[in-house]
Amino acid sequence: MAATWWRVVLKGSRSWRGFSTSAALSRRAAPLGPMPNEDIDVSNLERLKKYRSFDRYRRRAEREARDPHWWRTYREHFGEESGGPKDTVDIGLPPPKVCRTQQLLERKRVLRELRASVEEERATRLRTASIPLEAVRAEWERTCGPYHKQRLAKYYGLYRDLFRGATFVPRVPLHVAYATGEDHLVPVYYGNEVTPAEAAQPPEVTYEADEGSMWTLLLTNLDGHLLEADAEYVHWLVTNIPGDRVAEGQETCPYLPPFPARGSGFHRFAFVLFKQDKPIDFSGDTRPSPCYQLAQRTFHTFDFYKKHQDAMTPAGLAFFQCRWDDSVTHVFHQLLDMREPVFEFVRPPPYHPKQKCFPHRQPLRYLDRYRDSHEPTYGIY
């Protein structure tokens, strides 16, 4: 049976529309300028100029990256849509001047000594060579350690909440440890967990300082304020410290143990070490001793630094995380003299009536309710 005439017309119109749409989509706009590597003749690769070294290639690549181009990179495309990356301000100490030639000479000298040492060669061959970890850590603190600490602090959001985005490289190694016994110390690194019971007393703080220098030590809780979302609680503030003798500084705000509220998760506690150019009058930041009013301990690190930024510079950093334990209840009830806030549901223990001496007509496992041990009872009552 022959197809009807309207089917033939409809089929032709559909094919014409599909062809026109494909032709329209296949048209592309002309580029706004020359394409990358358009001037390179790839027909004869042997005649192309060779770099002969990686340094020449790197310098040429950096020069090409700095030159303006009509196209946009992937980062530039998405950076413009999101408002562009904001330039961070460095408020820390200037980097030390390092002589690259002296470093290379020192490295070559050490390599010559190792190659000339028969004992070191034999220990390396027998895999019995020992590496002093203290020397390795000292070298790490002196070279790339400050930049690793800066990356960790940026990851935990310390710069964002302390200085509103301004950053600094902690060039002065700050060592903090809490004494929990006669011989046991709990160190504070860069994000490790310390319980409130372990941090009940002021810590031992050490750092390297020149004779005659002045310092300020601050301990603040970035996540613990109960009323204001952007405020902090200052737990310890020692100012005008002569050298590395923290005990001889002025205790502007006495030490208060951590008190993270129950159910509020982990809190960030940051030790910030500032280097002073001269003695500073901190009378406007002094708190009474003892200070157990939370309103008096409300603190803003950004405002504190902004007020004294002409005379001090952040130089060291250490921080830990802390969450609720039983000692926090003692801090709220005995020191702060207030009810303990709870941000989670505390399930009460199961209620059982008083035990009967003669459990007449009771279930078979009646006595399992009143066991003193925590062994399984194999039943729910």
N, C-alpha and C positions, 0 to 999 in steps of 0.2 A: 504493500500500500504506500503510495507516495506521501511524503511529509507535507503537511499543510503549509501554506505560504507564510503564515505568521510565525511559525517556528523557525523557518529559514531566516526571516528578518531579525528575529530576536537573537539567534545564534551569531549572526554577523555583527550586530551591534555590540554584543558582549566581547567578541574578539577584538573589535576596534577599540573599545574602552581599555581592555587589558594592554594592548599595544601602546596606546597613548600614555597610559600611566607608567609603564615600564620605561618609555622614552623620556618622560619627564624626570623620573627618579634617577636615570642614568646620567643626566647632566650634572656636572660638578662646577663649582665656582673656581675661577682661576686663582692661583696662589697670590698672596699680597706682596711677595718678594721672591728672591732667589731661594731655592731649596738647599738644605744642607749638603755639602760636598758636590754641588752642581758644577763647580769649576775644575773638578778632578777628572782627568782623562783616564778612564779605566781600561782603554783598549791596549795600552802598553804600560803594564805595571812596573816593568824594570826601570823605566825612566823616572819614576817618582822618587822624590827626595826622601831619604831614610833618616830616622832620628838618631840612630847609632847608640843611644842610651835612654834609659827610662826617665832620667831627670829632664832631658830636653823634651820628651813627650809630655811629661807632667806640666812643665812650664807652658808649653803650647796649649795644652788642654785648659789650664787655668786662665790663660789669656783669652781663649775663645769663649769660655764660660762668662767672663766679665764683659765681653763686648755686647752691645745692645743688638737684639734680633727682633724681627717682626713677629715671630711666633712666640708662644707662651709655653712654658714647661707644665708638667702635671701639677707641681706644687703651686706654681703661680696661678694656674686656672682655679684650683679649689681654694687657694688663699684669698683671692679677690672676692669669691662668693661668700666666704665666711668673715669678711671684714679685714683679712690680712693678719699675719702674725704680729703680735705686739713685741716691740723691742724691750728686752729686760734691762734693768739698770743694775750694774755691779756696784755694791756699796761696801765691798770688802777691802782688805789690804791689797796693795799692788803686788804683782808676782815678783819673786826674787830674780835678780839678774844672774843668769847661768851662762857660763862660757862653754859653748859647744866644743871648741878645740880642747879645752881642759878635760872635758868629759871623755872625749875620744882617746886622749893620751892616757888617762887613768884606766880606761877599759883595756887598752893595749898592754899597759904595764901589768895588770892583773892576769891577763891571758898569758903573757910571757912567764910570769911566776908559776902559774899552774902547769904550763907545759914543761918547765924546767924541774918541777918537783917530782921526784921518783915515787915518793909515798902517795901523793895525790893520784898519780897515774895508775899505780897499782890498786889503790882503793876503788877508783872508778872502774877499772877492768874487772875487779872481783865483786863489784856492786856492794861495797861496804863503806862507801863515802858517806859522811855525815854532814848535814847542812845546818848551821846554827839558825834556828828559827827566829831568835831575837834579832839577829843582824838582818834577816830578811824582812821582818816587820819594821825595823827602823828604816830600812831602805824604802819600803813601801810608803811609810809615813812621810818620807822626805820627797818622794818623786810623784807618783800617781795617786797616792792615798787621798789627798785633799779633793781631787776631782771625783773620785769614786764616792766620797761622802756627800759631795754636792749633788750627784745624781740620785743617791738614796734619799736625801732630804727633799729633792724636787719630786721624787716619786711619791713620798708620803705627804706631800702638800704642805710642808713646813714653811717654805718661802711664801706661798700664796696666803697662808693664814697669819704668819708673823709680820711680814713686811709688805704685804699686798703685791706680791709678784717680784719685788726686787730680790736679787740673789747675791750671794757672796761665796767665795771659796774658803772653807775653814782651814786656813794655813797653819794654825797653831793646834797641835794635837792636844785634845782635852780628854783626860782619863778620869772617869768617875766610877766609884765602887762603893757599895753599901756593905757595911759590916753586920753580919747576922750572928756572929759568934766570935770567939776568941781568935780562931784561925780561919774562918770562912768568910770570903768576900763574894758579893754578887756584883759583877761588873755591869756597867751600862755601855753598850756599844752603839749601834745605829739601827734601832727598831726592835731589839730583843724585848722579851716580856719580863717584867719585874713585878712581883706581887706587892700589894699595899703593906702586908706584914713585913716583908723584907725591907721596904723603904720607910719604916717607922721613924728612923733616926736620920739626922743629917749625914750625907755621904762624905767620903774622902775624895777630894778633888785635887788633882795634880796636873801641872802643865809646865812647859819651859818658858821662862821669862827672864829678861835682862834685869840687872840690878838697877833700881831707880825707876822702873816702869810702873804704871798704875793700871789696874784692871777692874772690871765689874762682872759679876757672875749672876745670872738670872735663871731661875727655874719656874716655868709656867705650864699650866694645863690648858691645852688648846681646845679641848672638847668637853670640859666639865661644868661650864657655867649653866646654872639652873634656870635663869630668867632671860638672858640675852644670847642670841645665837652667835653673834660676832665677837663677844667678849671672852676674856680669859680669867682664870684665877691665878694670881701670883702665889707661889708656894715658898719661894726663897729669893732674897735679893741681898747680895753683899756687894758693897761699892767701895771705891778707893782702896783696893787691895794692893799693898806694896809687894811688887814682885810676884812670887808664887806662894806667898804665905797668906792663905785664905783666912786662917784664924785671926789674923791681925787686921782684917778689913772691917769696915763699918757695916753691921747687920741692919740694913735699912728696913727689911721685912723679915721677921723671924720665920724659921722653918715650920712648915705644916705638912703632916703626912698626906699622901694621896688619898682621896675619898671618892673614887668613881662610883656613881649611883648604881644600885642593883638594876640590871636589865638594860643598861645603857651601852653595853659592849665595851670595846677597847678604847682607852683614852690615850692621847699622845702627850707625853711630858718631855719638854725640850730644855736642855741646858744650853744657854747661849753665853759665850764669853766675849766681852767687849774690851778692846784696848783703849785706854784713855790717853789723851795727849797731855793732860794736866789734871790736877785735883779738881773735882766738880762738886758743887753744892747740890746735894740731893734732898734738901729739906722738904721740898714739895712732894717727894715720893716716899717719905718716911711713914711707916705704919707703927702703931703702938705695939708694945711688947708686954704681955702676949696679945696676939691679934686673932680673935676667934669669931669676928663678924665677917660674914661673906661679902657684905656690901663694901667693906673696907678693902677687901682683897680683889675686887673687880679691877681688871688690868687690861691694857691694850699695848702690846709690844711696839706696834707701829707708832703710836703717839709718844711712847716713852723714848724711842730712838729719835723721832723727829724733833723732840724738844732738846736733846743733847747731841744731835748729829755732828755739830761743829767741833766737839771735843772728844768723841769716842767713835770707834769703828768695830763692827762685829768681826771676830777673828777665829773663834772656836765654836764647835757644835757637837753635841751628843744628845741622843734622845732614846726613850724607851716607851713601851706600851704597858698599860696597866688596866686591870679589870677588877670587879668587885670580889671581895672575900670577906670572911667573918670579922676581920679587924676594922673594916669600914664602919660597921655598926657602932663600935666603940668610939670612933672619931666623931660620928654624928651625935651620939648621946652624951658623951663625957666632955669632949672638947668644944664642939660647936653648939651644944645644948639645944638641939632641935630634933624634930622627928625625921627619921630616915626616909627619903623619897624612894619609892619602888616603882619601876617602870615595866614590871612583868608580873604575871599572875603567880603567886606563891601557893601551890597546892597544899592544903592542910593535910596532916597525917590522917589516915583512916581511923574512924571512931569505932571503938569496941566497948561495950558495957563492962562493968566490973565483973571480974571472973568469979564464978560460983564454985564453992567448994565441992558441991555434989551436983554436977550438971545432968540433972534428970531430964530426959526427953530432949536432949540436945543432939546436933549432928555428930556424925562419927568422928570427924576431924575438928571437934570443938576446941581442943587444947592447942591446935596449931596457931590459933589467933594470938595466943599469949606466950609464944616462944620468945626467949631472950636473944637467940642467935638469928643470923640472917640467912640461914639455910632455906632452900626452897620448900614450900609447903604443898606444892602440887595441887593447889586449889585456890579459888577466889571467893572470899567471903565479904 
